[in-house]
Amino acid sequence: MKKEDYIDQFEIMREIALSASAGDKPAVTADLALRKTAALIGLTAGTMILWDDRFNPILTVTFAENDIQQKLLAELEDDIYMNLRKNRQLLSAYVSFGGEQPISSFTLPLKKGGKILGAVVGLQAGVGSLVKEDKFLETLAAALSVSVMAAGLDDVIEDEKLKAVMATATTVNHRINNPLQAILGIVQLFPRQRPELEKPDDQLSENDRMLKAKLKDIEEAAVKIMQITHQLMRIDKVELTDYIDGTKMLRLPEDNESS
């Protein structure tokens, strides 16, 4: 290996260390490391994955030259590496595939002591050259492990959970509140088309009293739903509470207006 290559490898490790010590989130540090590594050793795609005890991803950071390379990397991870981790306790591997467009790939673990936190996976065009970079890639995986631990794994997990909840809350607000506004508008404008509904209840016919009561129930239910969607948007910490049959649901921030 040329002296310049060692210098470049050292520079990547230095930047990972500086990013972690500056308090950058692991996703930022991983993106930096993957891009620098790809440029240095010719990776066409790379990813860092953190998972829970059941191998469910909690954070995935991916770099790829194009969508084709990203899809290929995802297929390797899902179809080969993840299955081998679950069924054969795979830790690390360097593999090559032939065919018209041969590729090489690797997976290396992210570790905290004896616990596997996730993996770094890479893809390169051609056959067999990645194994020559094994020392550097193992050091890369170790450096990323340290960056995750420096950020606090529990904090990383909570941060990713909160991002998922906020994305869901934003979708709910957009998809539900728009048609809900239409329902509220119809319910609130309907009495203007039936002026008799604005009379006191004791002056209404039985049918009109029932209609007026149902309209009020619909309006109150719609307002309650809107209040819940607003509560979702104010979540700043993911907390669960018991629901039924052992299932859990999100604990919403207290809302004095709706209590």
C-alpha positions in Angstrom: 0.0 0.0 0.0 1.3 3.5 -0.9 2.1 5.9 1.8 -0.5 8.3 0.5 -3.2 5.6 1.1 -2.2 5.3 4.7 -2.4 9.1 5.1 -5.9 9.1 3.5 -7.1 6.3 5.8 -5.8 8.1 8.8 -7.5 11.3 7.7 -10.9 9.4 7.5 -10.4 8.1 11.0 -9.4 11.6 12.2 -12.6 13.1 10.7 -14.8 10.4 12.3 -13.2 11.1 15.7 -13.6 14.9 15.3 -17.2 14.5 14.2 -18.0 12.2 17.2 -16.2 14.5 19.7 -18.0 17.5 18.3 -21.3 15.8 19.3 -22.5 15.1 15.8 -25.3 12.6 15.6 -24.2 9.1 14.5 -26.1 9.5 11.2 -23.9 12.6 10.3 -20.7 10.8 11.3 -21.7 7.7 9.4 -22.6 9.6 6.2 -19.2 11.4 6.3 -17.4 8.1 6.9 -19.2 6.2 4.1 -18.6 8.9 1.5 -15.0 9.3 2.3 -14.4 5.6 2.3 -16.3 5.2 -1.0 -14.0 7.8 -2.6 -10.9 6.2 -1.2 -11.4 2.5 -2.0 -14.0 2.7 -4.8 -17.2 1.6 -3.1 -20.3 2.1 -5.2 -22.6 1.9 -2.2 -22.3 1.6 1.6 -24.6 1.5 4.6 -24.4 1.6 8.4 -27.3 -0.1 10.2 -28.1 -0.1 13.9 -30.7 -2.6 15.1 -32.5 -3.7 18.2 -32.3 -7.1 19.9 -34.6 -8.6 17.2 -32.5 -7.2 14.3 -35.2 -4.5 13.6 -33.4 -1.5 12.1 -33.5 1.6 14.3 -31.1 3.7 12.2 -29.9 3.2 8.6 -27.5 5.6 6.8 -26.8 4.8 3.2 -24.6 6.2 0.5 -24.8 5.1 -3.1 -23.7 6.3 -6.5 -27.1 5.7 -8.0 -30.5 4.0 -7.3 -29.3 0.8 -8.9 -26.4 0.4 -6.6 -28.5 1.3 -3.6 -31.1 -1.3 -4.6 -28.4 -4.0 -5.1 -26.9 -3.2 -1.7 -30.3 -3.5 0.0 -30.9 -6.8 -1.7 -27.6 -8.2 -0.5 -28.4 -7.0 3.1 -32.0 -8.3 3.2 -31.6 -11.5 1.2 -28.2 -12.7 2.4 -26.5 -10.9 5.3 -29.5 -10.4 7.5 -30.7 -14.0 7.0 -27.3 -15.3 7.9 -27.1 -13.1 11.0 -30.4 -14.3 12.3 -30.0 -18.0 11.3 -26.2 -18.6 11.5 -25.0 -15.7 13.7 -22.9 -14.2 10.9 -20.5 -11.6 12.2 -18.4 -10.6 9.2 -17.8 -11.6 5.6 -16.1 -10.7 2.4 -17.8 -12.1 -0.7 -17.5 -11.9 -4.4 -20.1 -12.5 -7.1 -19.4 -13.3 -10.7 -21.5 -12.8 -13.8 -21.5 -10.2 -16.5 -21.0 -7.4 -13.9 -19.0 -9.0 -11.0 -19.2 -7.3 -7.6 -17.5 -7.6 -4.2 -19.1 -6.9 -0.9 -18.4 -7.0 2.8 -20.3 -6.8 6.1 -18.6 -6.0 9.4 -20.1 -5.7 12.9 -20.6 -2.6 15.0 -19.8 -3.8 18.6 -20.0 -2.7 22.2 -18.0 -5.3 24.0 -19.5 -8.6 23.1 -22.8 -7.1 22.0 -23.5 -6.5 18.3 -25.1 -3.1 17.7 -25.3 -3.2 13.9 -23.2 -3.5 10.8 -21.3 -1.7 8.1 -22.0 -3.1 4.6 -20.3 -2.1 1.4 -20.4 -2.8 -2.3 -17.7 -2.5 -4.9 -17.5 -3.3 -8.6 -15.2 -6.1 -9.6 -14.0 -9.3 -7.7 -11.8 -9.9 -4.7 -10.2 -6.5 -4.0 -12.1 -5.6 -0.8 -10.5 -8.2 1.3 -7.2 -6.4 0.8 -8.7 -3.5 2.7 -9.7 -5.6 5.6 -7.6 -3.9 8.3 -8.8 -0.5 7.2 -12.5 -1.6 7.0 -12.3 -3.3 10.4 -10.9 0.0 11.9 -13.7 1.9 10.2 -16.3 -0.3 11.8 -14.6 0.1 15.2 -14.5 3.9 14.8 -18.2 4.0 13.9 -19.0 1.8 16.9 -17.2 4.3 19.1 -19.1 7.2 17.5 -22.4 5.5 18.3 -21.3 4.8 21.9 -20.1 8.4 22.3 -23.6 9.6 21.2 -25.2 7.2 23.6 -27.0 4.2 22.1 -30.2 4.8 24.1 -30.3 8.4 22.9 -29.8 7.3 19.3 -32.7 4.9 19.7 -35.0 7.5 21.3 -34.1 10.1 18.7 -35.0 7.7 15.8 -38.2 6.7 17.5 -39.2 10.3 17.9 -38.4 11.0 14.3 -40.7 8.1 13.2 -43.4 9.4 15.5 -43.2 12.9 14.3 -43.2 11.8 10.6 -46.4 9.8 11.4 -47.9 12.8 13.3 -47.2 15.1 10.4 -48.9 12.6 8.0 -51.9 12.2 10.3 -52.3 16.0 10.6 -52.1 16.4 6.8 -54.3 13.4 5.8 -56.9 13.7 8.6 -57.2 17.4 9.4 -58.0 18.4 5.8 -61.1 16.2 5.3 -61.9 16.9 9.0 -62.1 20.6 8.3 -64.6 19.8 5.5 -66.7 17.8 7.8 -66.7 20.5 10.4 -67.6 23.1 7.8 -70.6 21.1 6.6 -71.8 20.4 10.2 -71.5 24.0 11.3 -73.1 25.5 8.1 -76.0 23.0 8.0 -78.1 24.8 10.6 -78.0 28.0 8.5 -79.8 26.1 5.8 -82.3 25.0 8.4 -83.0 28.1 10.5 -85.5 26.2 12.6 -82.6 24.2 14.2 -81.4 27.4 15.9 -84.6 27.5 18.0 -84.5 26.4 21.6 -84.9 22.6 21.9 -88.3 22.9 23.5 -89.6 24.6 20.4 -88.3 21.9 18.0 -90.0 18.9 16.7 -88.7 15.5 18.0 -87.0 14.8 14.6 -85.3 18.3 14.6 -84.1 17.8 18.2 -82.6 14.4 17.2 -81.0 16.0 14.1 -79.6 18.9 16.1 -78.2 16.5 18.8 -76.5 14.3 16.1 -74.9 17.4 14.5 -73.6 18.5 17.8 -72.1 15.0 18.5 -70.4 15.0 15.1 -69.0 18.4 15.7 -67.7 17.5 19.1 -66.1 14.3 17.8 -64.4 16.1 15.0 -63.0 18.8 17.3 -61.8 16.0 19.6 -59.9 14.3 16.7 -58.3 17.7 15.8 -57.2 18.1 19.4 -55.6 14.7 19.4 -53.7 15.4 16.1 -52.4 18.6 17.7 -51.3 16.6 20.7 -49.4 14.3 18.4 -47.5 17.2 17.0 -46.4 18.3 20.5 -44.7 15.0 21.4 -41.1 15.5 22.4 -40.5 12.1 24.0 -41.7 8.7 23.1 -43.5 7.2 26.0 -45.9 4.2 25.9 -48.9 3.3 28.0 -51.0 0.2 28.3 -53.9 -0.2 26.0 -55.6 -3.6 25.9 -54.6 -7.3 25.7 -50.9 -6.4 26.5 -50.6 -3.9 23.6 -49.2 -0.5 24.0 -50.0 3.0 22.7 -48.4 6.4 22.7 -48.8 8.6 25.7 -49.9 12.0 24.5 -48.9 15.3 26.1 -51.5 16.6 28.5 -53.9 18.9 26.9 -55.8 21.1 29.3 -58.2 22.3 26.6 -59.4 18.8 25.9 -59.4 17.5 29.4 
